[in-house]
Amino acid sequence: MSHFATADRVVELAEQFQEELVAIRRDIHAHPEIARTEVRTTALVAERLTRAGLEPRLLTGTGLTCDIGPSPALTGLRRVALRADIDALPLVETTGLPFASTVHGMAHACGHDVHTTIVLGVGLVLAELHRAGELTRPVRLIFQPAEEVQPGGALDLLDQGVLDGVNEIYAVHCDPKVDAGSVGTRIGPITSASDEVTVTVTSAGGHTSRPHLTGDLVYALGQIITQVPGVLGRRLDPRSGVNLTWGAVSAGQAHNAIPTIGTVRGTLRCLDVRAWEQAAQVLHDAVEQVAEPYGVGVEVTHHRGVPPVENDELCTTALETAAREVLGPHSVQLTEQSLGGEDFAWYLTKVPGAMARLGTRTPGGRTFDIHQGDLRVDERAIRAGVALLARVAVMGR
């Protein structure tokens, strides 16, 4: 007769697979693949799940899903989904690790190699539980490509029906500010909306000795760079955490020539989904109003990215309960809302779910930052993540 696996049983299996999973993580880490090119990673995950007796389903392009356990129609229980993102970043790794990236200009500097390994590890644990009659809940593993680009791979996968029959979904994200063995959670928004913004300024150009005879493009561009973020902060509720930060600017080639075209690119982030919906029009108006006195043309390109990840209350409680059972009674801490974007948010517009921040810092060690070439993680986080997600999958909410 089937029965739920205990927390101790889940921890035991997570420990059993730890050595193999560390080796898999290092293999993935050494062979990073950026968005929508994750062919090798997809094949590696599919092969190991198949060897575990499972039947992964390859998706169009890259990525895969894998269902484990009984059919929801037979049990009447809700299907739980667990999501991992599998892509790397176009960054140069500087860790000097023996398993550092072998692909120049690409690196797993956001921890997606860890996420992928954890959800693969959960698959191995759940396969063992299913064979032993200890998995009574239906579970779907989702390995998603292209999280690091906009529009992200979550939208591609939703179009392919990866949430069909799913009632709730969970994920973890590496957090190098939290010690390995601990997790950070919060109810409600845990990330922010994140959009890409490009402002293009045009002018007839001219000599720098006669700026009054043309549109002084570089000066106008400077005013846009410095003034528009302030306008947004005065036109939108300051409690919404609106933040426009520029990351790249380009104009001109000569010290004595006013150029004909210049661009500035950045990100618009917002903690509140309602302010996010208003921000596009405010941004356009602000750019035009700031540039108007200088006689230049402006074009604003605003690519809507992702909404905030909004953790469901009951699902967050399930994550916290699971963490305390498999990681210890003091393993859960309240985390702050980040201005980072995460396309896991799109899944949460369809079904309730929650994301936890998984500690990857060695206790007493250095705090790294994600999206940096020197990111290192304490690999004991793999065992912790496997135990956490396997436990929440077994118990549900």
C-alpha positions as a Markdown table, in Angstrom:
| # | Residue | x | y | z |
|---|---|---|---|---|
| 1 | Met | 0.0 | 0.0 | 0.0 |
| 2 | Ser | 1.4 | 3.4 | -1.0 |
| 3 | His | 2.3 | 5.9 | 1.7 |
| 4 | Phe | 4.0 | 9.3 | 1.9 |
| 5 | Ala | 7.8 | 9.2 | 2.2 |
| 6 | Thr | 9.0 | 10.7 | 5.5 |
| 7 | Ala | 11.3 | 13.7 | 5.8 |
| 8 | Asp | 14.1 | 11.4 | 7.0 |
| 9 | Arg | 13.7 | 9.2 | 4.0 |
| 10 | Val | 13.9 | 12.2 | 1.6 |
| 11 | Val | 17.1 | 13.4 | 3.4 |
| 12 | Glu | 18.6 | 10.0 | 3.2 |
| 13 | Leu | 18.1 | 9.8 | -0.6 |
| 14 | Ala | 19.3 | 13.3 | -1.1 |
| 15 | Glu | 22.5 | 12.4 | 0.7 |
| 16 | Gln | 22.8 | 9.2 | -1.3 |
| 17 | Phe | 22.9 | 11.0 | -4.6 |
| 18 | Gln | 25.0 | 14.0 | -3.5 |
| 19 | Glu | 28.4 | 12.8 | -4.8 |
| 20 | Glu | 27.0 | 12.0 | -8.2 |
| 21 | Leu | 25.1 | 15.3 | -8.4 |
| 22 | Val | 28.2 | 17.3 | -7.5 |
| 23 | Ala | 29.9 | 15.6 | -10.5 |
| 24 | Ile | 26.9 | 16.4 | -12.7 |
| 25 | Arg | 26.9 | 20.0 | -11.6 |
| 26 | Arg | 30.6 | 20.4 | -12.4 |
| 27 | Asp | 30.1 | 18.9 | -15.8 |
| 28 | Ile | 27.2 | 21.3 | -16.6 |
| 29 | His | 29.3 | 24.2 | -15.1 |
| 30 | Ala | 32.2 | 23.4 | -17.4 |
| 31 | His | 30.0 | 23.3 | -20.5 |
| 32 | Pro | 27.7 | 26.4 | -20.2 |
| 33 | Glu | 25.2 | 27.1 | -23.0 |
| 34 | Ile | 23.4 | 30.4 | -23.4 |
| 35 | Ala | 19.7 | 31.0 | -24.0 |
| 36 | Arg | 18.1 | 28.6 | -26.5 |
| 37 | Thr | 21.3 | 26.8 | -27.3 |
| 38 | Glu | 21.2 | 24.4 | -24.3 |
| 39 | Val | 21.4 | 21.2 | -26.4 |
| 40 | Arg | 24.1 | 19.4 | -24.4 |
| 41 | Thr | 22.5 | 20.3 | -21.1 |
| 42 | Thr | 19.1 | 19.1 | -22.3 |
| 43 | Ala | 20.6 | 15.8 | -23.5 |
| 44 | Leu | 22.5 | 15.2 | -20.3 |
| 45 | Val | 19.5 | 15.7 | -18.1 |
| 46 | Ala | 17.3 | 13.6 | -20.4 |
| 47 | Glu | 19.8 | 10.7 | -20.4 |
| 48 | Arg | 20.1 | 10.6 | -16.6 |
| 49 | Leu | 16.4 | 10.7 | -16.1 |
| 50 | Thr | 15.9 | 7.9 | -18.6 |
| 51 | Arg | 18.5 | 5.8 | -16.8 |
| 52 | Ala | 16.5 | 6.3 | -13.7 |
| 53 | Gly | 13.5 | 4.6 | -15.4 |
| 54 | Leu | 11.7 | 7.8 | -16.2 |
| 55 | Glu | 10.3 | 9.1 | -19.5 |
| 56 | Pro | 11.4 | 12.7 | -20.1 |
| 57 | Arg | 9.7 | 14.6 | -22.9 |
| 58 | Leu | 11.9 | 16.9 | -25.0 |
| 59 | Leu | 10.4 | 20.3 | -25.8 |
| 60 | Thr | 10.6 | 22.2 | -29.1 |
| 61 | Gly | 14.1 | 23.7 | -29.3 |
| 62 | Thr | 15.7 | 23.0 | -25.9 |
| 63 | Gly | 14.5 | 22.0 | -22.5 |
| 64 | Leu | 12.3 | 19.1 | -21.3 |
| 65 | Thr | 9.7 | 18.0 | -18.9 |
| 66 | Cys | 9.3 | 14.7 | -17.0 |
| 67 | Asp | 6.3 | 13.4 | -15.1 |
| 68 | Ile | 6.8 | 11.1 | -12.1 |
| 69 | Gly | 4.3 | 9.3 | -10.0 |
| 70 | Pro | 0.7 | 8.3 | -10.4 |
| 71 | Ser | -1.8 | 9.9 | -12.6 |
| 72 | Pro | -3.9 | 12.7 | -11.1 |
| 73 | Ala | -7.0 | 11.1 | -12.5 |
| 74 | Leu | -6.3 | 8.0 | -10.5 |
| 75 | Thr | -5.4 | 9.7 | -7.2 |
| 76 | Gly | -7.4 | 12.9 | -7.3 |
| 77 | Leu | -4.4 | 14.6 | -5.9 |
| 78 | Arg | -3.0 | 17.9 | -7.3 |
| 79 | Arg | 0.0 | 17.7 | -9.6 |
| 80 | Val | 3.1 | 19.6 | -8.3 |
| 81 | Ala | 5.6 | 21.1 | -10.7 |
| 82 | Leu | 9.2 | 21.9 | -10.0 |
| 83 | Arg | 11.1 | 24.2 | -12.3 |
| 84 | Ala | 14.8 | 24.6 | -13.1 |
| 85 | Asp | 16.4 | 27.1 | -15.5 |
| 86 | Ile | 19.2 | 25.6 | -17.6 |
| 87 | Asp | 20.9 | 28.5 | -19.5 |
| 88 | Ala | 24.2 | 30.3 | -18.7 |
| 89 | Leu | 25.3 | 33.9 | -19.1 |
| 90 | Pro | 27.5 | 35.5 | -21.8 |
| 91 | Leu | 30.2 | 36.3 | -19.2 |
| 92 | Val | 33.8 | 35.3 | -18.8 |
| 93 | Glu | 34.4 | 33.1 | -15.7 |
| 94 | Thr | 37.3 | 34.1 | -13.4 |
| 95 | Thr | 37.0 | 31.6 | -10.6 |
| 96 | Gly | 40.0 | 29.5 | -11.6 |
| 97 | Leu | 38.2 | 26.4 | -10.5 |
| 98 | Pro | 39.3 | 23.0 | -12.0 |
| 99 | Phe | 35.8 | 22.7 | -13.5 |
| 100 | Ala | 35.6 | 26.3 | -14.7 |
| 101 | Ser | 33.9 | 27.1 | -18.0 |
| 102 | Thr | 35.6 | 25.6 | -21.0 |
| 103 | Val | 33.6 | 27.9 | -23.3 |
| 104 | His | 35.1 | 31.4 | -23.6 |
| 105 | Gly | 32.6 | 34.1 | -22.9 |
| 106 | Met | 30.0 | 31.9 | -21.3 |
| 107 | Ala | 29.6 | 31.0 | -17.7 |
| 108 | His | 27.1 | 29.7 | -15.1 |
| 109 | Ala | 27.4 | 32.9 | -13.1 |
| 110 | Cys | 23.8 | 32.9 | -11.9 |
| 111 | Gly | 23.7 | 29.3 | -10.4 |
| 112 | His | 21.5 | 27.7 | -13.1 |
| 113 | Asp | 23.9 | 24.8 | -13.1 |
| 114 | Val | 22.9 | 24.3 | -9.5 |
| 115 | His | 19.2 | 24.7 | -10.2 |
| 116 | Thr | 19.4 | 22.2 | -13.0 |
| 117 | Thr | 21.3 | 19.7 | -10.9 |
| 118 | Ile | 18.9 | 20.1 | -8.0 |
| 119 | Val | 15.7 | 19.4 | -10.0 |
| 120 | Leu | 17.5 | 16.5 | -11.7 |
| 121 | Gly | 18.4 | 15.2 | -8.3 |
| 122 | Val | 14.8 | 15.5 | -7.2 |
| 123 | Gly | 13.9 | 13.4 | -10.2 |
| 124 | Leu | 16.3 | 10.7 | -9.0 |
| 125 | Val | 14.9 | 10.8 | -5.5 |
| 126 | Leu | 11.3 | 10.7 | -6.6 |
| 127 | Ala | 12.0 | 7.8 | -9.0 |
| 128 | Glu | 13.3 | 5.8 | -6.0 |
| 129 | Leu | 10.3 | 6.7 | -3.9 |
| 130 | His | 7.9 | 5.8 | -6.7 |
| 131 | Arg | 9.5 | 2.4 | -7.1 |
| 132 | Ala | 9.1 | 1.8 | -3.4 |
| 133 | Gly | 5.5 | 2.9 | -3.3 |
| 134 | Glu | 6.3 | 6.0 | -1.3 |
| 135 | Leu | 5.3 | 8.6 | -3.9 |
| 136 | Thr | 1.5 | 9.1 | -4.0 |
| 137 | Arg | 1.5 | 12.6 | -5.5 |
| 138 | Pro | 2.0 | 13.3 | -9.3 |
| 139 | Val | 5.0 | 15.5 | -10.0 |
| 140 | Arg | 6.2 | 17.2 | -13.1 |
| 141 | Leu | 9.8 | 18.4 | -13.5 |
| 142 | Ile | 10.3 | 21.4 | -15.8 |
| 143 | Phe | 13.8 | 22.2 | -17.2 |
| 144 | Gln | 13.4 | 25.6 | -18.9 |
| 145 | Pro | 15.7 | 27.2 | -21.3 |
| 146 | Ala | 16.4 | 31.0 | -21.8 |
| 147 | Glu | 15.6 | 32.5 | -18.4 |
| 148 | Glu | 18.4 | 35.1 | -18.9 |
| 149 | Val | 16.9 | 36.8 | -21.9 |
| 150 | Gln | 13.7 | 38.7 | -22.6 |
| 151 | Pro | 11.2 | 37.5 | -23.6 |
| 152 | Gly | 12.2 | 34.5 | -21.5 |
| 153 | Gly | 11.8 | 30.8 | -22.1 |
| 154 | Ala | 9.0 | 30.5 | -19.6 |
| 155 | Leu | 6.6 | 32.0 | -22.2 |
| 156 | Asp | 7.8 | 29.5 | -24.8 |
| 157 | Leu | 7.1 | 26.6 | -22.4 |
| 158 | Leu | 3.7 | 27.9 | -21.4 |
| 159 | Asp | 2.8 | 27.9 | -25.1 |
| 160 | Gln | 3.9 | 24.3 | -25.2 |
| 161 | Gly | 1.5 | 23.4 | -22.3 |
| 162 | Val | 4.0 | 22.6 | -19.6 |
| 163 | Leu | 1.5 | 23.6 | -16.9 |
| 164 | Asp | -1.4 | 21.6 | -18.4 |
| 165 | Gly | -2.8 | 19.6 | -15.4 |
| 166 | Val | -0.5 | 21.3 | -12.9 |
| 167 | Asn | -2.0 | 22.9 | -9.8 |
| 168 | Glu | 1.0 | 24.4 | -8.1 |
| 169 | Ile | 4.7 | 25.1 | -8.9 |
| 170 | Tyr | 7.9 | 25.6 | -6.9 |
| 171 | Ala | 11.5 | 26.6 | -7.6 |
| 172 | Val | 14.7 | 27.7 | -5.8 |
| 173 | His | 17.2 | 30.4 | -6.8 |
| 174 | Cys | 20.8 | 30.5 | -5.6 |
| 175 | Asp | 21.5 | 33.2 | -3.0 |
| 176 | Pro | 25.2 | 33.7 | -2.2 |
| 177 | Lys | 24.2 | 36.0 | 0.7 |
| 178 | Val | 22.6 | 33.1 | 2.6 |
| 179 | Asp | 24.6 | 30.2 | 4.1 |
| 180 | Ala | 24.3 | 26.8 | 2.6 |
| 181 | Gly | 21.7 | 24.7 | 4.4 |
| 182 | Ser | 19.4 | 27.7 | 4.9 |
| 183 | Val | 16.7 | 29.2 | 2.7 |
| 184 | Gly | 15.1 | 32.7 | 2.4 |
| 185 | Thr | 11.4 | 33.0 | 1.8 |
| 186 | Arg | 8.7 | 35.7 | 1.9 |
| 187 | Ile | 5.0 | 35.8 | 1.1 |
| 188 | Gly | 4.1 | 38.1 | -1.8 |
| 189 | Pro | 6.5 | 39.7 | -4.3 |
| 190 | Ile | 10.0 | 38.4 | -3.9 |
| 191 | Thr | 11.5 | 39.9 | -7.1 |
| 192 | Ser | 10.6 | 42.9 | -9.3 |
| 193 | Ala | 9.3 | 43.6 | -12.7 |
| 194 | Ser | 12.2 | 44.0 | -15.1 |
| 195 | Asp | 12.0 | 45.7 | -18.5 |
| 196 | Glu | 14.6 | 46.7 | -21.2 |
| 197 | Val | 14.6 | 50.3 | -22.3 |
| 198 | Thr | 16.5 | 51.9 | -25.2 |
| 199 | Val | 16.3 | 55.6 | -26.0 |
| 200 | Thr | 17.5 | 56.7 | -29.4 |
| 201 | Val | 18.2 | 60.4 | -29.9 |
| 202 | Thr | 18.7 | 61.9 | -33.4 |
| 203 | Ser | 19.8 | 65.3 | -34.7 |
| 204 | Ala | 21.0 | 67.0 | -37.9 |
| 205 | Gly | 24.5 | 67.1 | -36.3 |
| 206 | Gly | 27.0 | 69.9 | -36.6 |
| 207 | His | 30.2 | 71.5 | -35.3 |
| 208 | Thr | 30.7 | 71.8 | -31.6 |
| 209 | Ser | 31.4 | 75.5 | -32.1 |
| 210 | Arg | 27.9 | 76.1 | -33.2 |
| 211 | Pro | 25.5 | 74.1 | -31.0 |
| 212 | His | 22.8 | 76.8 | -31.4 |
| 213 | Leu | 22.4 | 75.9 | -35.0 |
| 214 | Thr | 21.5 | 72.3 | -34.5 |
| 215 | Gly | 20.2 | 69.9 | -31.9 |
| 216 | Asp | 22.9 | 69.3 | -29.4 |
| 217 | Leu | 22.5 | 65.6 | -29.2 |
| 218 | Val | 25.1 | 64.7 | -26.6 |
| 219 | Tyr | 23.8 | 67.4 | -24.2 |
| 220 | Ala | 20.2 | 66.2 | -24.7 |
| 221 | Leu | 21.3 | 62.6 | -24.1 |
| 222 | Gly | 22.9 | 63.7 | -20.9 |
| 223 | Gln | 19.8 | 65.4 | -19.7 |
| 224 | Ile | 17.7 | 62.2 | -20.5 |
| 225 | Ile | 20.2 | 60.1 | -18.6 |
| 226 | Thr | 20.2 | 62.3 | -15.5 |
| 227 | Gln | 16.6 | 63.6 | -15.4 |
| 228 | Val | 14.3 | 60.8 | -16.5 |
| 229 | Pro | 15.0 | 58.5 | -13.6 |
| 230 | Gly | 14.0 | 61.4 | -11.3 |
| 231 | Val | 10.8 | 62.1 | -13.2 |
| 232 | Leu | 9.7 | 58.5 | -12.8 |
| 233 | Gly | 10.4 | 58.7 | -9.1 |
| 234 | Arg | 8.0 | 61.7 | -8.8 |
| 235 | Arg | 5.3 | 60.5 | -11.2 |
| 236 | Leu | 4.9 | 57.0 | -9.7 |
| 237 | Asp | 4.2 | 56.0 | -6.1 |
| 238 | Pro | 7.6 | 55.9 | -4.4 |
| 239 | Arg | 6.4 | 52.8 | -2.4 |
| 240 | Ser | 6.4 | 50.9 | -5.7 |
| 241 | Gly | 10.2 | 50.9 | -5.9 |
| 242 | Val | 10.6 | 52.1 | -9.4 |
| 243 | Asn | 14.2 | 52.1 | -10.6 |
| 244 | Leu | 15.6 | 53.1 | -14.0 |
| 245 | Thr | 19.3 | 52.5 | -14.3 |
| 246 | Trp | 21.3 | 53.0 | -17.4 |
| 247 | Gly | 23.8 | 50.4 | -18.5 |
| 248 | Ala | 25.2 | 51.5 | -21.8 |
| 249 | Val | 25.5 | 54.8 | -23.7 |
| 250 | Ser | 26.9 | 55.5 | -27.2 |
| 251 | Ala | 27.2 | 58.7 | -29.2 |
| 252 | Gly | 29.7 | 60.3 | -31.6 |
| 253 | Gln | 33.3 | 59.6 | -32.6 |
| 254 | Ala | 35.0 | 63.0 | -32.7 |
| 255 | His | 35.6 | 65.6 | -30.0 |
| 256 | Asn | 34.6 | 68.5 | -32.2 |
| 257 | Ala | 31.5 | 67.1 | -34.0 |
| 258 | Ile | 27.9 | 67.0 | -32.7 |
| 259 | Pro | 26.8 | 63.5 | -33.8 |
| 260 | Thr | 23.6 | 62.7 | -35.6 |
| 261 | Ile | 22.5 | 59.7 | -33.5 |
| 262 | Gly | 23.1 | 58.4 | -29.9 |
| 263 | Thr | 21.5 | 55.8 | -27.7 |
| 264 | Val | 21.3 | 55.0 | -24.1 |
| 265 | Arg | 20.1 | 51.6 | -22.8 |
| 266 | Gly | 19.1 | 50.4 | -19.4 |
| 267 | Thr | 16.6 | 48.5 | -17.2 |
| 268 | Leu | 13.4 | 49.7 | -15.7 |
| 269 | Arg | 12.6 | 47.7 | -12.5 |
| 270 | Cys | 9.5 | 47.9 | -10.3 |
| 271 | Leu | 8.5 | 46.1 | -7.1 |
| 272 | Asp | 4.7 | 46.6 | -7.7 |
| 273 | Val | 2.8 | 45.2 | -10.6 |
| 274 | Arg | 0.3 | 48.0 | -10.7 |
| 275 | Ala | 3.0 | 50.7 | -11.0 |
| 276 | Trp | 4.7 | 48.5 | -13.6 |
| 277 | Glu | 1.6 | 48.7 | -15.7 |
| 278 | Gln | 1.7 | 52.5 | -15.5 |
| 279 | Ala | 5.4 | 53.0 | -16.0 |
| 280 | Ala | 5.5 | 52.6 | -19.8 |
| 281 | Gln | 3.5 | 55.7 | -20.5 |
| 282 | Val | 5.2 | 57.8 | -17.8 |
| 283 | Leu | 8.6 | 56.8 | -19.3 |
| 284 | His | 7.7 | 57.8 | -22.8 |
| 285 | Asp | 6.2 | 61.1 | -21.6 |
| 286 | Ala | 9.3 | 61.9 | -19.5 |
| 287 | Val | 11.8 | 61.3 | -22.3 |
| 288 | Glu | 9.9 | 63.5 | -24.7 |
| 289 | Gln | 9.4 | 66.3 | -22.2 |
| 290 | Val | 13.1 | 66.3 | -21.1 |
| 291 | Ala | 14.4 | 66.3 | -24.7 |
| 292 | Glu | 11.9 | 68.8 | -26.2 |
| 293 | Pro | 13.9 | 72.0 | -25.4 |
| 294 | Tyr | 17.0 | 70.8 | -27.3 |
| 295 | Gly | 15.5 | 70.3 | -30.7 |
| 296 | Val | 16.3 | 66.6 | -31.1 |
| 297 | Gly | 14.2 | 63.6 | -32.1 |
| 298 | Val | 13.7 | 60.9 | -29.6 |
| 299 | Glu | 12.4 | 57.3 | -29.9 |
| 300 | Val | 11.7 | 55.1 | -26.9 |
| 301 | Thr | 11.9 | 51.3 | -27.2 |
| 302 | His | 10.4 | 49.7 | -24.1 |
| 303 | His | 10.5 | 45.9 | -24.1 |
| 304 | Arg | 8.2 | 44.5 | -21.3 |
| 305 | Gly | 10.1 | 41.9 | -19.5 |
| 306 | Val | 8.7 | 40.0 | -16.5 |
| 307 | Pro | 6.3 | 40.8 | -13.7 |
| 308 | Pro | 7.3 | 40.3 | -10.1 |
| 309 | Val | 7.4 | 36.8 | -8.7 |
| 310 | Glu | 4.5 | 36.8 | -6.2 |
| 311 | Asn | 4.8 | 33.9 | -3.8 |
| 312 | Asp | 1.5 | 32.4 | -2.8 |
| 313 | Glu | 0.9 | 32.3 | 0.9 |
| 314 | Leu | -0.1 | 28.7 | 1.2 |
| 315 | Cys | 2.7 | 27.5 | -1.1 |
| 316 | Thr | 5.3 | 29.6 | 0.8 |
| 317 | Thr | 4.1 | 28.0 | 4.0 |
| 318 | Ala | 4.6 | 24.6 | 2.4 |
| 319 | Leu | 8.1 | 25.5 | 1.4 |
| 320 | Glu | 8.9 | 26.7 | 4.9 |
| 321 | Thr | 7.5 | 23.6 | 6.5 |
| 322 | Ala | 9.4 | 21.4 | 4.2 |
| 323 | Ala | 12.7 | 23.3 | 4.9 |
| 324 | Arg | 12.3 | 23.0 | 8.6 |
| 325 | Glu | 11.7 | 19.3 | 8.3 |
| 326 | Val | 14.7 | 18.5 | 6.1 |
| 327 | Leu | 17.1 | 21.3 | 6.8 |
| 328 | Gly | 16.4 | 22.0 | 10.5 |
| 329 | Pro | 14.1 | 24.1 | 12.6 |
| 330 | His | 16.2 | 27.3 | 12.2 |
| 331 | Ser | 16.9 | 26.9 | 8.4 |
| 332 | Val | 14.3 | 29.5 | 7.3 |
| 333 | Gln | 14.9 | 33.2 | 7.2 |
| 334 | Leu | 12.8 | 36.1 | 5.9 |
| 335 | Thr | 14.4 | 37.4 | 2.6 |
| 336 | Glu | 14.1 | 40.9 | 1.2 |
| 337 | Gln | 12.3 | 41.7 | -2.1 |
| 338 | Ser | 14.9 | 42.0 | -4.8 |
| 339 | Leu | 15.0 | 44.4 | -7.8 |
| 340 | Gly | 16.1 | 41.5 | -9.9 |
| 341 | Gly | 13.8 | 40.0 | -12.5 |
| 342 | Glu | 12.9 | 36.3 | -12.8 |
| 343 | Asp | 10.7 | 34.7 | -15.5 |
| 344 | Phe | 9.4 | 32.1 | -13.0 |
| 345 | Ala | 6.8 | 34.9 | -12.5 |
| 346 | Trp | 5.0 | 33.9 | -15.7 |
| 347 | Tyr | 4.2 | 30.5 | -14.2 |
| 348 | Leu | 2.7 | 32.2 | -11.2 |
| 349 | Thr | 0.3 | 34.1 | -13.4 |
| 350 | Lys | -1.2 | 30.7 | -14.2 |
| 351 | Val | -1.0 | 28.6 | -11.0 |
| 352 | Pro | -0.1 | 29.4 | -7.4 |
| 353 | Gly | 3.4 | 28.6 | -6.3 |
| 354 | Ala | 6.5 | 29.9 | -4.6 |
| 355 | Met | 10.2 | 30.4 | -5.0 |
| 356 | Ala | 12.8 | 30.1 | -2.2 |
| 357 | Arg | 16.2 | 31.7 | -2.1 |
| 358 | Leu | 18.7 | 28.8 | -1.6 |
| 359 | Gly | 21.7 | 29.6 | 0.5 |
| 360 | Thr | 25.0 | 28.9 | -1.4 |
| 361 | Arg | 27.5 | 30.7 | 0.8 |
| 362 | Thr | 30.0 | 28.7 | 2.8 |
| 363 | Pro | 29.3 | 29.5 | 6.5 |
| 364 | Gly | 31.9 | 32.1 | 7.6 |
| 365 | Gly | 33.1 | 32.4 | 4.0 |
| 366 | Arg | 33.0 | 35.2 | 1.4 |
| 367 | Thr | 29.8 | 36.6 | 0.1 |
| 368 | Phe | 29.8 | 36.5 | -3.7 |
| 369 | Asp | 27.3 | 38.1 | -6.1 |
| 370 | Ile | 25.4 | 36.5 | -8.9 |
| 371 | His | 26.1 | 37.6 | -12.5 |
| 372 | Gln | 29.7 | 38.0 | -11.7 |
| 373 | Gly | 32.5 | 35.9 | -13.2 |
| 374 | Asp | 34.0 | 34.9 | -9.8 |
| 375 | Leu | 30.8 | 33.4 | -8.4 |
| 376 | Arg | 31.4 | 30.3 | -6.3 |
| 377 | Val | 28.8 | 28.2 | -4.5 |
| 378 | Asp | 29.1 | 25.8 | -1.6 |
| 379 | Glu | 28.0 | 22.5 | -3.2 |
| 380 | Arg | 26.4 | 21.3 | 0.0 |
| 381 | Ala | 23.6 | 23.6 | -1.3 |
| 382 | Ile | 22.8 | 20.8 | -3.8 |
| 383 | Arg | 21.9 | 18.3 | -1.2 |
| 384 | Ala | 19.8 | 21.0 | 0.7 |
| 385 | Gly | 17.9 | 22.0 | -2.5 |
| 386 | Val | 17.2 | 18.4 | -3.5 |
| 387 | Ala | 15.8 | 17.6 | 0.0 |
| 388 | Leu | 13.8 | 20.7 | 0.1 |
| 389 | Leu | 12.1 | 20.4 | -3.3 |
| 390 | Ala | 11.6 | 16.6 | -3.0 |
| 391 | Arg | 10.0 | 17.1 | 0.4 |
| 392 | Val | 7.6 | 19.8 | -0.8 |
| 393 | Ala | 6.7 | 17.7 | -3.8 |
| 394 | Val | 5.9 | 14.7 | -1.7 |
| 395 | Met | 3.8 | 16.7 | 0.8 |
| 396 | Gly | 2.3 | 19.4 | -1.4 |
| 397 | Arg | 0.1 | 21.9 | 0.3 |
